[in-house]
Amino acid sequence: MPLQTITVAHSPDSDDAFMFYALAKDKLDTGNLRFEHVLSDIETLNQKALTETYDVSAVSIHAFAYLTDKHALLSSGASMGDGYGPRLVAREPFDLSQLRGRLVAAPGERTSAILALKLLEPDVQTTIVPFDQIIPYVKAGHAEVGLLIHEGQLTYKDEGLHLIGDLGEWWRGETGLPLPLGGNIIRRALGPEVIAQVARLLRESIQYALDHRQEALDYAMQYARDLDAKRADTFVGMYVNELTVHYGERGKNAVREFLGRARDKGLIPHSVDVTFADA
């Protein structure tokens, strides 16, 4: 079969680098497929997916609600917070019940973090700030609260900020389910044979990293944004695990519940047909 290049876009984060390690470093037999990796922040990827810029892309589960006509959700590659997730922090402590009406610096309009925030408390004000600028933005007093994704979830205390609430903890208390944050989508136009092949290879890449944890972590450290090795290991463990290898019924139910509740509350304007692509 002729060689076919598959463009794969994901965030330059330690967890994404970890799960794509085996594909990026040619640890797997990919047959006639060659993978070209593109790194970009998640909100940019959310927007580029609207025009099918990449064959495979990491996106927010929130953004997937607007992409279902041209994409399926790969059954591997989920980032889920099982009792933990994006964190709300502030310069001074206050109770989560007092969040209403406050200004929250949030990382993107179609991030799952902002959707979870609005499910928790619809009556907040938000201002969009690049995710890696939220901590200094809050420290400078430009917003009362910061909504942290990525490594900031582990480093906010170093900056003197206080935890107001954890959205993953809140969500599990509400539903008993993990909070679905990110996933990997694939263009339907690639056809069922290629989709199945890519789905299998992504699952194998994630499993390879888990089975060869130290070498995959060593590779991922270059994307760890000033985390030391111990914290990077913790962060990767939070978001690359058995739910990442495969959603399973619990993970699939979490996605449906998350988007279904958002539809019921008018945060998404339509029902979402969640199609998963398996190997």
C-alpha positions in Angstrom: 0.0 0.0 0.0 1.2 3.6 -0.7 2.5 5.6 2.2 -0.1 7.9 3.8 0.8 10.9 6.1 -1.5 11.5 9.0 -1.2 14.9 10.7 -1.5 14.7 14.5 -2.0 17.8 16.5 -1.7 18.0 20.3 -0.7 20.3 23.1 3.0 20.8 24.0 2.3 19.4 27.5 3.9 16.6 29.4 0.8 14.4 29.4 0.2 14.7 25.7 3.9 14.1 24.9 3.9 11.0 27.1 0.9 9.5 25.4 2.3 10.2 21.9 5.8 9.2 22.7 5.8 5.9 20.9 4.4 7.4 17.7 6.7 10.4 17.8 9.8 8.3 18.3 8.9 5.4 15.9 8.5 2.8 18.6 5.6 1.1 16.8 5.1 -0.6 13.4 2.7 1.9 11.8 2.5 0.0 8.4 1.8 2.4 5.6 1.0 5.3 7.8 3.4 8.0 8.7 2.6 10.5 11.5 3.5 14.2 11.3 3.2 15.9 14.7 2.0 19.5 15.2 2.1 21.2 18.6 -0.3 24.0 19.6 -2.3 25.1 22.6 -5.7 23.5 23.1 -7.8 26.5 22.3 -6.1 27.0 19.0 -6.6 23.3 18.2 -10.3 23.7 19.1 -10.6 26.5 16.5 -8.6 24.7 13.8 -10.7 21.6 14.1 -13.6 23.6 12.7 -11.9 23.6 9.3 -10.5 20.1 9.5 -6.9 21.4 9.6 -5.5 18.2 11.0 -6.4 14.5 10.5 -6.2 13.8 14.2 -6.3 16.5 16.9 -6.5 16.9 20.6 -9.6 19.0 21.4 -11.6 19.9 24.5 -14.6 17.7 25.0 -16.6 21.0 25.1 -15.4 21.8 21.6 -16.2 18.4 20.3 -19.9 19.3 20.6 -19.4 21.6 17.6 -17.3 19.1 15.5 -19.4 16.0 15.3 -20.4 16.4 11.7 -16.9 15.9 10.4 -15.2 14.1 13.2 -15.5 11.1 15.5 -14.0 10.8 19.0 -11.2 8.3 19.2 -11.9 5.8 22.0 -8.3 6.3 23.3 -6.5 9.4 24.4 -8.9 10.9 26.9 -7.8 13.3 29.5 -10.2 12.9 32.4 -10.1 14.1 36.0 -11.4 11.3 38.2 -12.1 13.3 41.4 -9.8 16.1 40.4 -9.5 18.6 37.5 -9.3 22.3 36.7 -8.9 24.3 39.8 -10.3 27.6 40.9 -7.8 29.7 42.8 -7.7 33.2 44.3 -5.5 35.6 46.1 -7.6 35.4 49.2 -9.6 32.3 50.4 -13.4 32.3 50.2 -16.0 29.6 50.0 -17.0 28.0 46.7 -20.6 28.9 47.4 -19.5 32.6 47.1 -18.4 32.3 43.5 -21.5 33.8 42.0 -20.9 37.2 40.3 -17.1 37.1 40.5 -14.7 37.6 37.6 -12.9 34.5 36.6 -9.9 34.4 34.3 -10.5 31.3 32.1 -8.4 29.6 29.5 -10.7 29.5 26.4 -14.4 29.8 25.4 -14.6 26.2 24.3 -12.4 24.6 26.9 -14.1 21.9 29.0 -12.9 23.8 32.1 -15.1 26.8 31.3 -18.1 24.6 30.5 -17.7 22.8 33.9 -17.4 26.1 35.6 -20.7 27.3 34.1 -22.4 24.0 35.0 -21.3 24.6 38.6 -22.1 28.4 38.7 -23.8 29.9 35.6 -23.7 33.4 37.1 -20.0 34.1 36.9 -18.2 36.6 34.7 -15.4 35.3 32.7 -12.5 36.9 30.9 -10.4 34.8 28.5 -6.7 34.7 29.3 -4.0 32.4 27.8 -3.7 29.4 30.2 -0.1 30.1 31.1 -0.9 33.7 32.0 -3.8 33.1 34.4 -1.7 32.9 37.6 0.1 36.2 37.0 -3.2 37.8 35.9 -4.9 36.9 39.2 -1.8 37.8 41.2 -1.8 41.2 39.6 -5.5 41.7 40.6 -7.0 41.8 37.1 -9.4 39.0 38.1 -10.7 37.7 41.4 -10.4 34.1 40.5 -8.3 32.0 38.1 -9.4 28.8 36.4 -6.3 26.6 36.1 -5.6 23.8 33.6 -2.4 22.0 32.8 0.5 22.3 35.2 -0.9 25.3 37.1 -3.1 22.8 38.9 0.0 21.7 40.8 2.0 24.9 41.1 -0.5 27.6 42.2 0.5 27.3 45.9 4.1 28.2 45.0 2.6 31.5 43.8 0.8 32.2 47.1 -2.7 31.5 45.7 -5.5 29.7 47.5 -7.7 26.8 46.3 -11.3 27.8 46.1 -12.6 24.6 44.5 -11.7 21.7 42.3 -14.1 21.1 39.4 -13.3 17.4 39.0 -14.0 16.8 42.7 -17.3 18.8 42.4 -18.3 16.8 39.2 -17.7 13.4 40.8 -19.7 14.5 43.8 -22.6 15.4 41.4 -22.4 12.4 39.1 -20.0 9.8 40.4 -18.2 10.1 37.1 -14.8 11.4 36.0 -14.8 14.9 34.4 -14.0 14.6 30.7 -11.7 17.4 29.7 -9.9 16.5 26.5 -10.0 13.8 23.8 -8.6 13.1 20.4 -10.8 13.4 17.3 -10.3 12.0 13.8 -11.7 13.2 10.5 -14.5 11.0 9.2 -13.3 11.6 5.6 -10.3 9.3 6.2 -12.6 6.4 5.9 -13.3 3.4 8.3 -10.1 1.4 7.5 -7.7 4.2 8.2 -9.7 5.4 11.2 -9.6 1.9 12.7 -5.8 1.7 12.0 -5.2 5.1 13.7 -7.4 4.2 16.6 -5.4 1.0 17.2 -2.0 2.8 16.9 -3.0 5.5 19.3 -4.1 2.9 21.9 -0.8 1.1 21.4 1.1 4.3 21.8 -0.5 5.1 25.2 -0.1 1.5 26.4 3.6 1.6 25.3 4.2 4.7 27.4 2.5 3.2 30.4 4.6 0.0 30.0 7.8 2.0 29.5 7.0 4.7 31.9 10.5 6.0 32.7 11.7 6.4 29.1 8.4 8.1 28.1 8.6 10.4 31.1 12.2 11.3 30.2 10.9 12.4 26.8 7.9 14.2 28.2 10.0 16.3 30.6 11.0 18.6 27.8 7.3 19.8 27.8 6.9 19.9 31.6 6.9 23.7 31.9 9.3 24.0 34.9 7.8 21.0 36.8 10.4 18.9 38.5 10.5 15.2 37.7 8.3 14.2 40.7 5.6 16.7 39.8 5.8 15.8 36.2 5.3 12.2 37.1 2.3 13.2 39.2 0.8 15.3 36.5 1.2 12.6 33.8 -0.4 10.1 36.2 -3.4 12.3 36.6 -4.2 12.5 32.9 -2.7 9.4 31.3 -4.1 6.2 32.9 -6.5 3.4 32.1 -9.2 5.8 31.1 -6.8 7.2 28.5 -6.0 3.8 27.1 -9.8 3.3 26.5 -12.8 5.3 27.7 -14.7 2.2 28.7 -18.4 2.5 29.5 -17.7 4.7 32.5 -15.7 7.2 30.4 -18.2 7.2 27.6 -21.0 7.8 30.0 -19.1 10.7 31.5 -18.8 12.4 28.0 -22.5 11.9 27.4 -23.5 13.2 30.8 -21.2 16.2 30.6 -22.5 17.3 27.2 -26.1 16.3 28.0 -26.2 18.5 31.1 -24.6 21.4 29.2 -27.4 21.0 26.5 -30.1 20.9 29.2 -28.8 24.1 30.8 -28.6 25.9 27.4 -24.8 26.1 27.5 -24.6 24.1 24.2 -27.3 24.9 21.7 -28.0 21.4 20.4 -28.0 17.8 21.4 -24.6 16.0 20.7 -24.4 12.7 19.0 -21.2 11.3 20.5 -19.7 8.7 18.1 -16.6 6.9 19.3 -14.1 5.4 16.8 -12.7 2.1 18.0 -9.9 0.0 16.5 
